[in-house]
Amino acid sequence: MIDFKAVQKLRVQDGDLVVVPESTEQEDMVRLAECIQLMNNARAVIVRGPIKQLDTAAMNKLGWYRA
């Protein structure tokens, strides 16, 4: 179930990254993606948070080699 207290109003555009609370179920994430596409005619990447950006050295160390 989505934690509605944690939801914020967003204007999602095509290609955006949306971070949802860690407790969000996969089925709810799929529904959210479908709603975003229907309401805004946009596709977004939806991930469970928290998320952080890694630099190239950190990705290489983890085996995620970047070209």
C-alpha positions in Angstrom: 0.0 0.0 0.0 1.2 3.5 -0.8 2.0 5.7 2.2 -0.2 8.7 1.2 1.3 10.9 3.9 4.6 10.5 2.1 3.2 11.4 -1.4 4.0 14.8 -2.8 2.4 16.5 -5.8 4.6 16.1 -8.8 4.4 17.1 -12.4 5.9 14.0 -13.9 7.4 14.4 -17.4 8.6 11.8 -19.9 11.8 10.3 -18.8 11.6 11.4 -15.1 12.9 9.4 -12.2 10.3 8.9 -9.4 11.5 7.7 -6.0 8.8 6.1 -3.8 9.1 5.0 -0.2 10.9 1.7 0.5 7.7 0.2 1.8 5.9 0.6 -1.6 4.8 -2.7 -3.1 5.8 -3.7 -6.6 2.1 -3.9 -7.7 1.5 -0.3 -6.5 4.6 0.8 -8.4 3.2 -0.8 -11.6 -0.1 1.0 -11.0 1.6 4.3 -10.5 3.5 3.9 -13.7 0.3 3.1 -15.6 -1.4 6.2 -14.1 1.5 8.5 -15.0 1.3 7.3 -18.5 -2.5 7.7 -18.7 -2.6 11.1 -17.0 0.5 12.8 -18.4 1.2 10.7 -21.5 4.7 10.1 -20.1 6.9 7.2 -19.1 8.9 7.4 -15.9 11.3 5.2 -14.1 10.0 4.3 -10.6 12.4 3.1 -7.9 12.1 2.4 -4.2 14.1 4.8 -2.2 16.5 5.9 -0.9 18.6 6.3 -4.0 22.0 7.9 -4.4 24.2 8.8 -7.4 27.4 6.9 -7.7 30.5 8.2 -9.5 32.3 6.1 -12.2 34.9 4.8 -9.7 32.3 3.5 -7.3 30.3 1.8 -10.1 33.5 0.1 -11.4 34.3 -1.1 -7.9 30.9 -2.7 -7.7 31.3 -4.3 -11.1 29.0 -1.9 -13.0 31.5 -0.9 -15.6 30.7 2.3 -17.4 31.9 2.7 -21.0 
